[in-house]
């Protein structure tokens, strides 16, 4: 269970450019929830994920994970409990390290690290087994530097790294937005497979309304730093893209809706 209570965050405080990115956000996330998050640019979606990950301190409110208040925990401490995949495929892996070295680092998440051989034989066998699930042939390229992989391969590897040690919370921040449609589809299929098989509590930001509707068991919409829609169950199953378009249009007045939200 993740409980977010009255979380508020403003940037450039006291400046003429001050903006409130999150305004008294409240959300209860149940174990196993797969929540898709939509909203226009600047609505607070990515800021919300950054607040949960500890990328910056919030100005007010509480974040409680499994009865533990992590509001003041630094990002590196939260990383032991939270897996994350970014929009940019270059951010989730170390380009100068090999595939097996990246996986070895991910496999040590939450553990103390000491001196010793970086990758042991039993680790290598474990990594091959996990990589084979991706269906990309990476299990035969363990000593290939990650910088030589394609964007889709790196994003699939990042997805595996983020879940190699089962996280209490998985954050996906538009993790297919930088990929071509075919590769994005592959990564989304992998996402659903991993989330389902591990029953992961997941928050996924997307601009794609079709994805937001078809994936997960729950959908929330951000607008001007607030959650203005939270639906699940039969209501979500019966939801159509046109329904969301009407809600966006009503919220945004005459501003219209970004074409990115309509992409399939």
N, C-alpha and C positions, 0 to 999 in steps of 0.2 A: 504493500500500500504506500502510495506517495500522496502526501497532503500538502498542497500549496495554498497558503492563506495570506490574503491582503498584500501580495508581493507588488512592490512599486519600484520603478527604476527610471531616473531622469538623467540625461546627458547634458553636458555644458551648463551645469547648474549655475545660476546667477549671471549668465551671459545672455546676450540678445538672441543667441541661437539655441537657448535651452529648449529641450524637447522631452516630453514625458513618453518614454517608449513602452512602459508597462504601468498600468494604473489599477491598483487594488485587485490584482488577479487572484481568483479563487478557483481551485480545481482539485477534485479528489480522483485519483487514478487507482483503480483496483488492480490487484495482481492479475496478470494475464491480459489486461486491456491492450488493444492495438488501436491507438488513436491517430487518425489523420488530422492534420492541422492546415487550414486554408486561411486566406486573407490577402488583401491587396498589398502592394509594396509599401513597406513602412508601417504595417499594421501591428508589428510586434512579434511575429512568429519566431524568427531566428533569435531575437533578443530573449524570448522566453526560454528557448533551448539553451542559450548561453548562460542564462541565470541559473538554470537547473544544473548545468555542468560546472558552474563556479568560475566562469571566465571573467567575471567581475562581481564585486559585492553588490547586493541589492540595497536600496535605500531604506526599505521597510518591508515588513512581512516575515513569514516563516516558511521554510521548506523542510518537511519531515519525511524521512525515508525509513520505513520499518521501525517506527517509534523512536528513531534517532534524529534529533534536530541537526541537520547539516548546513543550516543557513550560513554559518560563519566558517565552514570548512573551505580550505583552499582547493583549487582545481585539481592539483596532483593527488590530494587525499580522496576526493570524490571519484577520481578515475579508477580507484580500486573497485568501485561499485557500479560505475556507469560506463557503458560502451558507447562509442560515437562514430558516425560516418558523416563526413563533410561533403559539401557540394563539389569542391575541387578534388579530383582524384589524387593530386600531388600531396595533399595535406595528411593523408592517412597512413602513409608509409614513408620509410627512409630510403631515398633513391640510391644512396651510396652503399646500402647494405643489401645482402642477398635475400632471396625469398625466405630461406630457412632462418636467417638471422632476424628478420622482421617478425617471423612467427615465434621465435624463441623469446623475443622481448615481450610480445603479447602474452605468451604463456606464463610469464612471470608477474603479470599484473596482480597487484595486491600482496605480493610476497617480497620478503627481504632478498636483496641480491648481493651475492658474495663473489669471490674470485673462483675461477674454475673454467673448465672447457665450456665454450659457448653453446655448442650444439652436440648433444650426446646421440649415440646410435639409436637408443629407444625413442628419443625426441624426433629424430629424422623419420622413423617409421610411423610415428603418430602424425607428423605433419603430412606425410605422403597420403595417409588414409583420409585426413580431413580435406586436403587439396583435391583429391579425386572426386569429391562430392561436387566440386565446381564444374567439372566436365570441360576444363580448359587446357588440360595437359600440363598444368603447372607442377604436378607431383613429380614429373621427370625433369624439372628445371630448378631444383632446390637451390643450386648455387649460382643461379642467374641473378644479376643485380636488378633490383626492382625498378630502377630508372629506365631499364630497357623494355619494360612491359607497356602495353597499350593502356589507354585510360580506362577502358572497360575491365581489363585484367587487373589493374591496380585497385579499382573500386571493388571488384569481387574479392580480391585479397584483403582489402580493408574491412569488408563485411565479415569475412572469416576471422580476422584478427580481433575485431570488436566483440566477437561472441565466442572466441576460443575458450576463454574462461567465462562461464555463464555470468553475464552482468545482471544486477538487480533492475537496471533500467537501460534501455537501448534508445539512443537519440539519433534520428536520421534527418539531416537537414538538406532537403532537396538533393538527395544523393544520386539522382539520375539526371539532373538538369543539364549537366555538362556533357552528356553522352549522346551518341546518335540513337535514333529510335530503336533499332534492332538490339544494340548493346544495352540500352536502357531497359528494354523488355526482359533481357536475360538477367540483369541485376535485380529487377523487380520480382521475377520468378524465384530467384535465389533468396531474396528477402522474405517472401512469403513462406518458403520452405523452411528456412532457419527459424524464423519467428514462431511458426506453427510447431515444429518438431521440438523446440526447447521451451515452448509456452512462455515466450519472453514478453515482459511488459515493455511496450514500445510506443514512442511518440514520433510521428513522421510528418515533417513539413513538406508540402507540395503545392505547386501552383496549378497542377493538373486536376481539374474537377472530377474527371472520370476516374482517375486513380483514387482520389479522396473518397469517392462514393463506393467504388468496388472493393477497396482494400480495408482491412480492419473491421472492428466491431462498433466503432464509435467515431464521430466526426465533430470537431469543434472549429468555430470560425472566430478569428481575431479581427477587430476593427478599432483603430486608434488606441491600441494598447490594452483593450479589454476583450474578454470573451463574450461574444454576443449570440452565439449559437452552440448548443451542445446536444447532439442527438445520437441515438443508438437504436438497436432492436429493429422492430418492424418499420418504424418511421424512417430509419436510415436505408433499409432494404428497398423501400418504395420511393426513395428520393431520386429525382431526375436532375440532370445538369441544368435544365431550364429553371428548376426551383431555386437552385443556388444563384443563378444569374439574376433572377428577380430580387433575391435578398441583397446581392451585391449592389445592384442598381439602386435599390431603395436606400441603402446605407451611403452610397457614394454620390447620390443626387445626379447631377448632369455630367459627372466625370467619366462615366462609362466604365467598361470592364476591359482589362488587359487581354490581348489575344492569347497570351501565354496560358491563361486559365482554360482556354478552349481546346488546347492541343491534346490529341489522343495518344 
